[in-house]
């Protein structure tokens, strides 16, 4: 470990850190589920009440990657789609916003599909998974992790093999080369029925020093208990090895915890159009702020809130280019 003494030592340390950032020209590599969302056109509480659907490109890491690219970040995406119309649509839509797809593979299996309800609250969904789980180690062969600042994935992406082992191996390699890991713990039992296994795998990823985003619902689903005290939950997740925990609580806002600091980001009253993808927008905004200044975590949270508010009040995707100012 590098030891720093005196003002001169701090100058040298800052110089080394700046040089490292300058060499890391890829802001984020996102890995995991990429698919097509069929979203109900009506506001309904369950899928059996929906009669019409609109088709959108989805998958949490894909949404997050697209939003980071909209904010001007250089983003690579690693995942798998089918050799079908849905796969072509996915490639087209992510390319439009500037996501680099050189590591996106095509498989003989069909592209994955999720049916989702349009909702003012928590959307209901049914997943039909196929190509998205076919992430293999060969897809990482030409990627130089020494050029990467962030590697991001999700609980959904880690839920099935061969994607799980491929992502975990990539995370270990990336971490050894100084890459900061990130995870959206978007756990759902219908995606990952073995809760105990999910806890073990997700906590292993946290132990690599990840930046971790949990929604209140994610935590309750994964640990089968309510969030009563946000700070207690944040500290618990930090003890599992996360370097930062962001706990989002809907109308109660978001909490950001590290070993040394905590911040509360209050929510603001909005005319909510749709909640689908709002969590992905929040984390993209947060990571955008982190890439700009990883020390000012409150500002990162405010930037996340601003992008989430844009998504909550927008029909369909956000604009292809966003000049985001936190407030």
C-alpha positions as CSV (number, residue, x, y, z in Angstrom):
1,X,0.0,0.0,0.0
2,X,1.2,3.5,-0.9
3,X,2.1,5.6,2.2
4,X,1.8,9.3,2.0
5,X,3.7,11.7,4.2
6,X,3.5,15.5,4.2
7,X,2.4,18.0,1.6
8,X,4.9,16.7,-1.0
9,X,3.6,13.2,-0.6
10,X,0.0,14.4,-1.2
11,X,1.1,16.2,-4.4
12,X,2.7,13.0,-5.6
13,X,-0.4,11.0,-4.7
14,X,-2.7,13.4,-6.5
15,X,-0.4,13.3,-9.6
16,X,-0.5,9.5,-9.6
17,X,-4.3,9.4,-9.3
18,X,-4.7,12.0,-12.1
19,X,-2.4,10.0,-14.4
20,X,-4.3,6.8,-13.6
21,X,-7.6,8.5,-14.5
22,X,-6.1,10.0,-17.7
23,X,-5.0,6.5,-18.8
24,X,-8.5,5.0,-18.1
25,X,-10.2,6.2,-21.2
26,X,-13.3,4.0,-20.8
27,X,-15.7,5.5,-18.2
28,X,-17.8,2.3,-17.7
29,X,-18.1,-1.2,-18.9
30,X,-21.7,-2.5,-18.2
31,X,-22.3,-6.3,-18.2
32,X,-25.5,-8.2,-17.9
33,X,-29.1,-8.5,-19.1
34,X,-30.1,-6.8,-22.3
35,X,-33.6,-7.5,-23.7
36,X,-36.9,-6.1,-25.0
37,X,-39.5,-4.7,-22.6
38,X,-43.1,-5.0,-23.6
39,X,-44.7,-2.3,-21.5
40,X,-48.5,-2.0,-21.1
41,X,-49.9,1.2,-22.6
42,X,-52.5,1.4,-19.8
43,X,-51.8,2.0,-16.1
44,X,-52.7,-1.4,-14.6
45,X,-51.9,-3.2,-11.3
46,X,-51.2,-6.6,-12.9
47,X,-50.5,-8.0,-16.4
48,X,-53.8,-9.7,-16.7
49,X,-55.4,-6.2,-16.9
50,X,-53.3,-5.1,-19.8
51,X,-54.5,-5.3,-23.4
52,X,-51.9,-3.3,-25.4
53,X,-48.1,-3.1,-25.1
54,X,-45.4,-0.9,-26.5
55,X,-41.9,-2.3,-27.3
56,X,-38.8,-0.7,-25.7
57,X,-35.2,-1.8,-25.3
58,X,-34.6,-2.7,-21.7
59,X,-32.5,-4.5,-19.1
60,X,-31.2,-2.6,-16.1
61,X,-27.5,-2.5,-17.1
62,X,-28.4,-1.6,-20.7
63,X,-30.7,1.2,-19.4
64,X,-27.9,2.4,-17.1
65,X,-25.3,2.3,-19.9
66,X,-27.6,4.1,-22.3
67,X,-28.2,6.9,-19.8
68,X,-24.4,7.3,-19.1
69,X,-23.8,7.5,-22.8
70,X,-26.5,10.2,-23.1
71,X,-24.6,12.1,-20.5
72,X,-21.5,12.0,-22.7
73,X,-19.7,9.2,-21.0
74,X,-17.7,6.5,-23.0
75,X,-19.5,3.3,-22.2
76,X,-18.9,-0.3,-23.4
77,X,-21.7,-2.9,-23.1
78,X,-21.1,-6.7,-22.8
79,X,-24.1,-8.9,-23.3
80,X,-25.9,-11.2,-25.7
81,X,-28.9,-10.9,-28.0
82,X,-30.6,-13.2,-30.5
83,X,-30.1,-13.2,-34.2
84,X,-33.6,-11.8,-34.6
85,X,-35.6,-8.6,-35.0
86,X,-35.5,-7.8,-31.3
87,X,-31.7,-8.2,-31.4
88,X,-31.4,-5.8,-34.3
89,X,-33.6,-3.3,-32.5
90,X,-31.5,-3.5,-29.4
91,X,-28.3,-2.8,-31.4
92,X,-29.9,0.1,-33.2
93,X,-31.3,1.8,-30.1
94,X,-28.2,1.6,-28.0
95,X,-26.0,2.6,-30.9
96,X,-28.1,5.8,-31.3
97,X,-27.2,7.0,-27.9
98,X,-23.5,6.2,-28.2
99,X,-23.0,2.9,-26.4
100,X,-20.1,1.0,-27.8
101,X,-21.4,-2.5,-28.7
102,X,-18.2,-4.2,-30.0
103,X,-18.5,-6.8,-27.2
104,X,-22.2,-7.5,-27.7
105,X,-22.6,-11.1,-29.0
106,X,-25.3,-12.7,-31.1
107,X,-26.6,-16.1,-30.2
108,X,-28.8,-18.7,-32.0
109,X,-31.3,-18.4,-29.0
110,X,-34.0,-15.7,-29.3
111,X,-33.5,-12.3,-27.6
112,X,-35.0,-12.2,-24.0
113,X,-38.3,-10.6,-23.4
114,X,-40.0,-9.0,-20.3
115,X,-43.7,-8.1,-20.0
116,X,-44.0,-5.0,-17.8
117,X,-47.0,-3.0,-16.4
118,X,-47.0,0.7,-16.7
119,X,-47.3,1.9,-13.2
120,X,-47.3,4.9,-10.8
121,X,-45.8,2.6,-8.2
122,X,-43.8,-0.7,-8.6
123,X,-44.2,-2.3,-12.0
124,X,-45.3,-6.0,-12.2
125,X,-43.4,-8.1,-14.7
126,X,-43.0,-11.6,-16.3
127,X,-39.6,-12.6,-17.7
128,X,-38.9,-14.8,-20.7
129,X,-35.2,-15.3,-20.7
130,X,-33.0,-16.9,-23.4
131,X,-30.1,-15.2,-25.1
132,X,-29.3,-12.7,-22.3
133,X,-27.8,-15.3,-20.0
134,X,-25.3,-16.5,-22.7
135,X,-22.5,-14.2,-21.7
136,X,-19.2,-16.1,-22.0
137,X,-15.5,-15.4,-21.1
138,X,-14.5,-15.1,-24.8
139,X,-16.4,-11.8,-25.0
140,X,-13.9,-10.2,-22.6
141,X,-10.8,-11.4,-24.4
142,X,-9.9,-8.1,-26.2
143,X,-11.0,-5.8,-23.4
144,X,-8.1,-4.0,-21.6
145,X,-9.4,-3.4,-18.0
146,X,-6.4,-1.2,-17.3
147,X,-8.3,1.4,-19.5
148,X,-11.6,1.1,-17.5
149,X,-12.8,3.2,-14.5
150,X,-16.0,1.4,-13.6
151,X,-17.3,-2.1,-14.2
152,X,-21.1,-2.4,-13.5
153,X,-23.5,-5.4,-13.3
154,X,-26.7,-6.4,-11.6
155,X,-28.2,-9.2,-9.5
156,X,-30.4,-10.1,-12.6
157,X,-27.2,-10.6,-14.7
158,X,-25.6,-12.8,-12.0
159,X,-28.7,-15.0,-11.5
160,X,-27.9,-17.6,-14.2
161,X,-25.0,-19.4,-15.8
162,X,-23.0,-19.0,-17.9
163,X,-23.3,-15.3,-17.4
164,X,-22.7,-15.5,-13.6
165,X,-19.2,-17.1,-13.8
166,X,-18.2,-14.9,-16.7
167,X,-19.2,-11.7,-14.9
168,X,-17.5,-12.8,-11.6
169,X,-14.3,-13.7,-13.4
170,X,-14.3,-10.4,-15.2
171,X,-15.0,-8.5,-11.9
172,X,-12.0,-10.2,-10.2
173,X,-9.7,-9.4,-13.2
174,X,-10.9,-5.9,-13.3
175,X,-10.5,-5.3,-9.6
176,X,-7.0,-6.6,-9.7
177,X,-6.2,-3.9,-12.3
178,X,-7.7,-1.1,-10.1
179,X,-11.2,-0.9,-11.7
180,X,-14.0,0.2,-9.4
181,X,-16.9,-2.2,-9.3
182,X,-20.6,-1.3,-9.2
183,X,-23.7,-3.3,-8.8
184,X,-27.5,-2.7,-8.9
185,X,-28.8,-5.4,-6.5
186,X,-32.1,-5.7,-8.5
187,X,-33.0,-9.0,-6.9
188,X,-36.4,-10.7,-7.6
189,X,-37.3,-14.2,-6.5
190,X,-39.0,-15.0,-9.8
191,X,-35.7,-14.3,-11.6
192,X,-33.5,-16.0,-8.9
193,X,-35.6,-18.5,-6.8
194,X,-32.7,-19.6,-4.6
195,X,-32.6,-16.6,-2.2
196,X,-29.7,-18.1,-0.1
197,X,-27.6,-18.6,-3.3
198,X,-28.4,-15.1,-4.4
199,X,-27.3,-13.6,-1.1
200,X,-24.0,-15.5,-1.3
201,X,-23.2,-14.4,-4.8
202,X,-24.2,-10.8,-4.4
203,X,-22.3,-10.5,-1.1
204,X,-19.3,-12.0,-2.8
205,X,-19.5,-9.2,-5.4
206,X,-19.9,-6.6,-2.6
207,X,-16.8,-8.0,-0.9
208,X,-14.7,-6.8,-3.8
209,X,-15.3,-3.2,-2.7
210,X,-18.3,-2.5,-5.0
211,X,-20.4,0.6,-5.1
212,X,-23.8,-0.9,-4.3
213,X,-27.3,0.3,-5.2
214,X,-30.2,-1.3,-3.3
215,X,-33.8,-0.2,-3.5
216,X,-35.9,-0.7,-0.5
217,X,-37.7,-3.5,-2.4
218,X,-34.5,-5.1,-3.5
219,X,-33.3,-5.4,0.1
220,X,-36.6,-6.7,1.4
221,X,-36.8,-9.3,-1.4
222,X,-33.2,-10.4,-0.9
223,X,-33.1,-10.6,2.9
224,X,-36.9,-11.2,3.5
225,X,-37.2,-8.4,6.0
226,X,-38.4,-4.8,5.9
227,X,-36.1,-1.7,6.0
228,X,-36.9,-0.2,9.3
229,X,-33.7,1.8,9.9
230,X,-32.0,2.9,6.7
231,X,-28.7,3.6,8.5
232,X,-28.7,0.2,10.0
233,X,-29.2,-1.4,6.6
234,X,-26.5,0.7,5.0
235,X,-24.0,-0.2,7.8
236,X,-24.9,-3.9,7.5
237,X,-24.2,-3.9,3.7
238,X,-20.9,-2.0,4.3
239,X,-19.8,-4.8,6.6
240,X,-20.2,-7.2,3.7
241,X,-17.4,-5.4,1.9
242,X,-19.2,-2.7,-0.2
243,X,-17.2,0.6,-0.3
244,X,-20.4,2.6,-0.7
245,X,-24.1,1.8,-0.3
246,X,-26.9,3.8,-1.9
247,X,-30.3,2.8,-0.5
248,X,-33.3,4.3,-2.4
249,X,-36.6,4.5,-0.6
250,X,-39.1,6.0,-3.1
251,X,-40.8,9.0,-1.6
252,X,-38.5,8.9,1.4
253,X,-35.6,9.7,-0.9
254,X,-32.2,8.0,-0.9
255,X,-29.4,7.4,1.6
256,X,-25.7,7.2,0.7
257,X,-23.4,5.5,3.2
258,X,-19.6,4.9,3.3
259,X,-17.5,3.9,6.3
260,X,-16.9,7.6,7.1
261,X,-19.9,9.5,5.8
262,X,-23.7,9.4,5.3
263,X,-26.0,11.7,3.2
264,X,-29.8,11.8,2.8
265,X,-31.1,12.9,-0.6
266,X,-34.8,13.9,-0.2
267,X,-37.3,13.3,-2.9
268,X,-39.3,16.1,-4.5
269,X,-43.0,16.1,-5.4
270,X,-43.5,15.2,-9.0
271,X,-46.3,14.4,-11.5
272,X,-45.1,10.8,-12.1
273,X,-45.7,9.5,-15.6
274,X,-44.0,6.1,-15.3
275,X,-41.7,4.5,-12.8
276,X,-40.1,2.0,-15.3
277,X,-36.3,2.6,-15.5
278,X,-36.2,5.3,-12.8
279,X,-33.8,3.4,-10.6
280,X,-31.5,2.8,-13.6
281,X,-31.6,6.6,-14.3
282,X,-30.8,7.4,-10.7
283,X,-27.7,5.1,-10.6
284,X,-26.5,6.4,-14.0
285,X,-26.8,10.0,-12.7
286,X,-25.0,9.0,-9.5
287,X,-22.2,7.3,-11.3
288,X,-21.9,10.2,-13.7
289,X,-21.4,12.4,-10.7
290,X,-18.9,9.9,-9.2
291,X,-16.9,9.8,-12.4
292,X,-16.7,13.6,-12.2
293,X,-15.9,13.8,-8.5
294,X,-15.9,10.7,-6.5
295,X,-15.4,12.6,-3.2
296,X,-18.6,14.8,-3.4
297,X,-21.1,12.0,-2.7
298,X,-24.0,14.4,-1.9
299,X,-23.6,16.0,-5.3
300,X,-23.5,12.6,-6.9
301,X,-26.8,11.8,-5.1
302,X,-28.4,15.1,-6.3
303,X,-27.3,14.3,-9.9
304,X,-28.8,10.9,-9.6
305,X,-32.1,12.4,-8.3
306,X,-32.2,14.9,-11.2
307,X,-31.9,12.2,-13.9
308,X,-34.4,10.0,-12.1
309,X,-36.9,12.9,-12.0
310,X,-36.4,13.3,-15.7
311,X,-37.2,9.6,-16.3
312,X,-40.2,9.7,-13.9
313,X,-41.8,12.6,-15.8
314,X,-41.0,11.3,-19.3
315,X,-43.0,9.1,-21.6
316,X,-40.6,6.6,-23.3
317,X,-36.8,7.0,-23.5
318,X,-34.9,10.1,-22.5
319,X,-33.4,12.4,-25.2
320,X,-30.3,11.0,-27.0
321,X,-28.2,13.7,-25.5
322,X,-28.5,15.2,-22.0
323,X,-26.8,18.1,-20.4
324,X,-27.6,17.4,-16.8
325,X,-27.2,19.9,-14.0
326,X,-27.9,18.7,-10.5
327,X,-30.1,20.9,-8.2
